[in-house]
Amino acid sequence: MLITDKEQLKQYYKDYRIWQGIPSIEVTKKGRIFSAFYSGDVTETLENYVVLIQSDDGVNFSEPVAVAYKKNARCFDECIWIDPLGRLWLFWAVYPDYDSKTGDNHGTYAVYCEDPDAEELVWSEEIFIGYDIMLNKPTVLSTGEWLLPISVWGERVWSWMPCRRTTQKQLGAFVYRTADQGKTFERLGGMYNPDHAYDEHMVLEKEDGTLVMYSRIMHGVGVAYSYDRGVTWTEGVDTGLGGPNSRVFVRKLKSGRWLLVNHYEYINRDHLTAMLSEDEGKTWPYKLLLDERDQVSYPDGVEAEDGFLYITYDRERGCGKKSLADACAEAREILYAKITEEDIIAGKLVNPDSKMKQVMCALGEYKGEDNLFAHPIRQNELADYFIQFPDEELPQRILHWYHGWERVIGGEEGKRLDAYFDSLPTCGDRYETLHQLTTLIDYETRYEEYSVVEPVRDVLLKNLDTDMTAFDVADQLGVSRYWLKYRFEKATNISVEAYQNTLRSLNK
């Protein structure tokens, strides 16, 4: 699956990429910078592939020197890492399509390069690590063992992806251990956070040997602990650090401080901030704003031999758009910051060699296939998935995929959404109706803060003498009926009707 032939690589050059994102970064002993990210097609779907580029001066970055690709499958969520032996590892996830007959072959794969500073990179044979998805860097423990963070995703994550689902029965954020420097791997324990999203976890080791696992959750950053070297873990809880539902990067530095990069105290993917802790994550007093702009996300980082911290992220990926013009209107950048701990402590750049918002790769005019946005299979992938479910399950499943618990769906959009749901039992073409439903939904809409419970309570209190359903309340609030029913029950675990009865008993 790893392509290194120079002629074959040309089809993956930036002129032939519509979008790109989800980067990883490494720096060799001699200062060569590697960047890996993925792209392919018009969104995150089948035919995605992983790209590896490099630079010897931090300014001029190459076209791809390697690409991970598998036909009729998805290659994504890559990670690059230099191990204690100086070898550069490239990890990526592979998932076949729905109709794959190849069996239980999904999961995390890897190759490594013995000399990443060489003029020509030579790669090992591919290695299967384990099931399912690894995105963040391994951790080297004080014992010399390596722990690799690999997640097994549940339906909340997989519901929108046009790939074969996991064959694994136990869900959660696991660690894989290798005690022989990558020759063999074994899965240890994992944790499950009830508020989990894609997990995207990382592990740190405290001075007393306790392992700390940070993970992505729906409403910020989660944390769990292991007191037996990763065999068992506590249940995940919210750290209280806040931030949007997005990847977080955390690392223990040579100084003993902990580095965390996240959208601190922001609910959208903006104001990406580097933070330092001197008490193993209890407090994070030092902060440096890396990029205040919108749609900056998915940080990864590395501490180089010279002490500089390199932090990469993406900006305005350009994926999931409805047209080539919409995609090209976005920045579609992979960037990095080169900073020091002193910069973060000062809250500003104090080292003359530090810099931020450095572009590693930006896409320009697209010269590839011009009909990707009209491809019927790509347009209908969500309909292909949802058609398997009965009508009564679809509102919950589609709104779950839609992240409907975060965004208000009202006005004309809400009316159209309800009309499609209402028509499903009697529509002549159920497949087309599902396609229209999923096309209506804009997955990249910005989140809005909205507490559904208070507006519902206000309406019910004014109508205690009238039996009201969720649909009745939605009509008064001017929002989608199906959305309000889903959102309220998700927030409270009871129906609107049951809540009205509770209010009546309290107001007798």
VEXDOVO-45240 format. One line per field, with one value per residue (C-alpha): residue in three letters; x negated, y negated, z. Coordinates in steps of 0.2 Angstrom, whole numbers. Layout:
<sites>
residu [Ala ...]
px [X ...]
py [Y ...]
pz [Z ...]
</sites>
This chain:
<sites>
residu [Met Leu Ile Thr Asp Lys Glu Gln Leu Lys Gln Tyr Tyr Lys Asp Tyr Arg Ile Trp Gln Gly Ile Pro Ser Ile Glu Val Thr Lys Lys Gly Arg Ile Phe Ser Ala Phe Tyr Ser Gly Asp Val Thr Glu Thr Leu Glu Asn Tyr Val Val Leu Ile Gln Ser Asp Asp Gly Val Asn Phe Ser Glu Pro Val Ala Val Ala Tyr Lys Lys Asn Ala Arg Cys Phe Asp Glu Cys Ile Trp Ile Asp Pro Leu Gly Arg Leu Trp Leu Phe Trp Ala Val Tyr Pro Asp Tyr Asp Ser Lys Thr Gly Asp Asn His Gly Thr Tyr Ala Val Tyr Cys Glu Asp Pro Asp Ala Glu Glu Leu Val Trp Ser Glu Glu Ile Phe Ile Gly Tyr Asp Ile Met Leu Asn Lys Pro Thr Val Leu Ser Thr Gly Glu Trp Leu Leu Pro Ile Ser Val Trp Gly Glu Arg Val Trp Ser Trp Met Pro Cys Arg Arg Thr Thr Gln Lys Gln Leu Gly Ala Phe Val Tyr Arg Thr Ala Asp Gln Gly Lys Thr Phe Glu Arg Leu Gly Gly Met Tyr Asn Pro Asp His Ala Tyr Asp Glu His Met Val Leu Glu Lys Glu Asp Gly Thr Leu Val Met Tyr Ser Arg Ile Met His Gly Val Gly Val Ala Tyr Ser Tyr Asp Arg Gly Val Thr Trp Thr Glu Gly Val Asp Thr Gly Leu Gly Gly Pro Asn Ser Arg Val Phe Val Arg Lys Leu Lys Ser Gly Arg Trp Leu Leu Val Asn His Tyr Glu Tyr Ile Asn Arg Asp His Leu Thr Ala Met Leu Ser Glu Asp Glu Gly Lys Thr Trp Pro Tyr Lys Leu Leu Leu Asp Glu Arg Asp Gln Val Ser Tyr Pro Asp Gly Val Glu Ala Glu Asp Gly Phe Leu Tyr Ile Thr Tyr Asp Arg Glu Arg Gly Cys Gly Lys Lys Ser Leu Ala Asp Ala Cys Ala Glu Ala Arg Glu Ile Leu Tyr Ala Lys Ile Thr Glu Glu Asp Ile Ile Ala Gly Lys Leu Val Asn Pro Asp Ser Lys Met Lys Gln Val Met Cys Ala Leu Gly Glu Tyr Lys Gly Glu Asp Asn Leu Phe Ala His Pro Ile Arg Gln Asn Glu Leu Ala Asp Tyr Phe Ile Gln Phe Pro Asp Glu Glu Leu Pro Gln Arg Ile Leu His Trp Tyr His Gly Trp Glu Arg Val Ile Gly Gly Glu Glu Gly Lys Arg Leu Asp Ala Tyr Phe Asp Ser Leu Pro Thr Cys Gly Asp Arg Tyr Glu Thr Leu His Gln Leu Thr Thr Leu Ile Asp Tyr Glu Thr Arg Tyr Glu Glu Tyr Ser Val Val Glu Pro Val Arg Asp Val Leu Leu Lys Asn Leu Asp Thr Asp Met Thr Ala Phe Asp Val Ala Asp Gln Leu Gly Val Ser Arg Tyr Trp Leu Lys Tyr Arg Phe Glu Lys Ala Thr Asn Ile Ser Val Glu Ala Tyr Gln Asn Thr Leu Arg Ser Leu Asn Lys]
px [0 -15 -19 -37 -39 -42 -31 -16 -18 -15 4 4 -5 4 11 22 28 45 43 30 29 26 7 -7 -25 -42 -60 -76 -92 -99 -84 -74 -55 -43 -24 -11 8 22 32 41 58 69 71 66 72 66 51 43 24 10 -4 -21 -32 -48 -59 -78 -76 -58 -53 -53 -43 -43 -29 -25 -40 -28 -9 1 16 27 40 58 53 49 32 33 28 9 -4 -23 -35 -54 -57 -72 -82 -81 -69 -55 -38 -23 -7 10 28 35 54 62 78 95 94 76 74 56 62 55 41 46 34 18 3 -15 -31 -48 -63 -80 -88 -76 -90 -96 -94 -83 -71 -71 -55 -52 -39 -21 -17 0 1 19 38 43 38 21 19 7 -11 -17 -24 -40 -39 -53 -54 -59 -42 -32 -13 -3 14 27 46 60 74 93 108 107 91 94 112 107 92 94 83 85 88 76 76 71 84 76 76 64 47 34 15 4 -13 -29 -43 -55 -56 -42 -44 -28 -13 0 16 17 32 42 55 72 78 97 95 82 81 66 55 39 30 12 3 -9 -19 -19 -34 -26 -23 -4 1 13 23 30 44 56 73 89 87 68 54 56 44 42 28 19 10 4 -6 9 17 33 39 52 67 64 70 70 55 65 52 66 64 73 76 58 41 30 11 2 -17 -29 -44 -62 -61 -48 -34 -19 -13 5 12 30 44 43 60 67 81 76 60 51 39 27 16 1 1 -12 -10 -23 -12 -8 8 16 14 10 4 -7 2 -3 9 3 17 33 41 57 55 38 37 29 13 -2 -19 -37 -51 -67 -85 -88 -74 -62 -44 -36 -17 -8 11 23 33 49 47 59 67 85 90 104 93 75 77 83 68 55 62 54 36 33 16 5 -5 -17 -24 -42 -42 -51 -45 -51 -39 -24 -29 -31 -15 -23 -38 -54 -66 -72 -72 -54 -40 -21 -9 -22 -14 -20 -8 6 17 20 28 35 30 37 53 67 82 79 93 105 101 117 109 100 116 126 114 125 141 132 129 146 157 154 163 182 191 194 175 170 173 162 149 148 148 135 124 128 122 139 136 125 133 151 161 175 184 186 172 181 197 189 180 197 206 193 195 214 213 202 216 226 213 212 193 186 168 170 179 164 152 161 162 143 139 149 138 122 110 98 110 102 108 120 123 141 148 164 171 175 185 195 199 204 217 223 226 237 247 249 267 264 256 241 230 212 219 231 217 206 220 221 202 201 188 188 200 189 173 181 188 170 161 172 172 153 151 163 166 185 198 206 223 214 206 223 230 216 218 237 233 221 233 249]
py [0 -12 -21 -27 -27 -44 -43 -35 -49 -63 -59 -64 -81 -96 -101 -86 -87 -96 -96 -91 -90 -81 -83 -75 -81 -75 -82 -72 -74 -84 -95 -88 -91 -78 -82 -69 -72 -64 -69 -61 -63 -78 -73 -61 -45 -30 -33 -44 -42 -48 -60 -62 -77 -84 -99 -102 -121 -123 -134 -124 -108 -94 -86 -68 -57 -43 -39 -26 -21 -6 -4 -3 -8 -22 -26 -40 -46 -45 -48 -50 -47 -45 -31 -30 -21 -36 -27 -36 -27 -31 -24 -25 -17 -6 -3 6 2 10 23 29 48 47 50 44 33 16 8 -2 2 -5 -6 -13 -21 -17 -33 -47 -59 -49 -56 -42 -35 -16 -9 8 20 15 21 24 16 19 14 0 -18 -26 -45 -51 -47 -33 -35 -28 -23 -24 -5 -6 0 -9 -12 -15 -23 -14 -16 -5 -17 -14 -19 -38 -39 -27 -32 -44 -34 -24 -10 7 6 13 32 28 31 21 2 -11 -20 -6 -5 7 12 17 22 27 10 13 31 37 29 34 25 20 12 -3 -16 -21 -39 -40 -57 -51 -56 -49 -46 -52 -49 -51 -44 -52 -44 -53 -53 -40 -28 -32 -33 -47 -46 -62 -60 -69 -70 -79 -94 -96 -85 -69 -60 -43 -34 -18 -12 5 -1 -1 15 7 -10 -21 -27 -43 -60 -78 -88 -104 -112 -114 -117 -110 -92 -91 -83 -88 -86 -83 -78 -77 -87 -84 -98 -88 -101 -95 -103 -103 -111 -114 -127 -133 -140 -141 -131 -132 -127 -144 -151 -136 -138 -130 -128 -122 -113 -112 -100 -86 -93 -100 -117 -125 -143 -147 -150 -155 -159 -150 -155 -165 -161 -151 -133 -129 -112 -95 -99 -87 -91 -86 -92 -93 -89 -108 -111 -119 -113 -110 -111 -107 -110 -112 -127 -127 -110 -112 -95 -91 -106 -106 -112 -114 -133 -131 -120 -132 -147 -140 -141 -122 -124 -114 -125 -124 -134 -133 -139 -137 -134 -151 -158 -149 -155 -173 -172 -179 -175 -179 -168 -177 -160 -156 -158 -155 -152 -145 -137 -119 -116 -126 -120 -131 -129 -111 -102 -85 -76 -89 -79 -72 -83 -75 -57 -48 -35 -49 -60 -46 -37 -43 -37 -20 -19 -25 -15 1 -7 -7 -24 -26 -25 -37 -54 -49 -41 -55 -69 -59 -59 -78 -83 -89 -91 -106 -116 -124 -118 -130 -141 -135 -123 -115 -114 -105 -93 -89 -87 -74 -64 -65 -59 -43 -31 -35 -42 -33 -33 -31 -31 -48 -55 -49 -57 -74 -73 -70 -83 -96 -94 -104 -94 -108 -121 -130 -125 -136 -136 -132 -124 -116 -112 -130 -135 -119 -122 -140 -134 -119 -131 -142 -127 -116 -113 -107 -91 -95 -84 -88 -92 -105 -113 -114 -122 -136 -138 -138 -124 -107 -95 -80 -90 -96 -79 -71 -85 -86 -68 -67 -81 -74 -56 -59 -64 -81 -73 -65 -82 -91 -79 -82 -101 -99 -89 -103 -117 -110]
pz [0 2 -15 -17 -36 -42 -57 -48 -34 -47 -47 -28 -31 -23 -40 -39 -22 -18 1 14 33 49 50 59 61 65 65 63 72 58 57 42 45 39 38 35 32 21 6 -8 -16 -11 8 21 13 2 -9 5 5 16 10 17 12 19 20 25 28 35 21 5 7 -6 -16 -9 -5 0 -1 8 -3 -5 -19 -13 4 15 21 35 52 50 62 60 75 77 89 102 88 77 65 56 58 47 54 46 47 33 31 16 9 13 0 4 3 11 28 45 37 44 57 60 48 49 40 46 38 46 41 39 35 19 2 -3 10 11 20 29 24 30 48 55 72 78 78 74 73 79 76 90 94 105 122 128 146 159 157 139 133 120 121 105 107 97 97 93 88 91 81 86 76 62 57 44 36 20 26 34 52 65 69 87 100 114 111 119 119 121 122 113 120 112 123 108 99 87 83 91 98 111 116 135 143 138 144 138 141 140 132 119 101 91 107 98 114 121 136 148 162 179 190 201 187 185 167 162 146 138 125 114 120 114 125 128 134 144 156 163 173 174 190 183 167 155 159 167 166 176 167 158 165 159 163 163 151 139 120 105 100 92 93 107 108 124 128 142 138 143 156 165 160 151 135 129 113 112 109 127 133 115 108 90 81 83 95 95 111 118 137 149 166 180 191 180 173 189 182 166 170 154 138 120 107 91 79 82 65 62 57 64 71 74 82 83 89 93 104 92 97 99 111 99 100 82 82 66 62 48 42 32 25 10 12 11 0 -13 -27 -32 -31 -13 -9 -18 -8 8 13 13 22 33 45 59 73 80 98 114 132 136 123 131 148 142 132 117 106 115 105 89 80 85 72 70 56 44 29 25 11 3 -11 -26 -43 -45 -61 -58 -63 -65 -61 -44 -36 -48 -44 -39 -27 -18 -17 -10 2 17 9 6 25 32 20 30 45 48 47 66 69 56 64 79 69 56 69 79 64 61 79 81 100 96 82 82 67 64 52 34 36 51 41 26 38 46 29 23 39 38 20 23 27 11 -1 -18 -18 -1 -7 -15 0 11 -1 -1 18 20 7 16 31 31 42 44 51 66 83 93 111 115 130 125 142 147 132 133 152 148 135 146 161 151 145 161 157 140 135 124 114 109 92 100 109 94 84 97 97 78 77 69 78 76 81 97 102 99 108 123 126 124 136 150 146 148 135 134 140 156 159 158 171 183 181 185 201 206 203 211]
</sites>
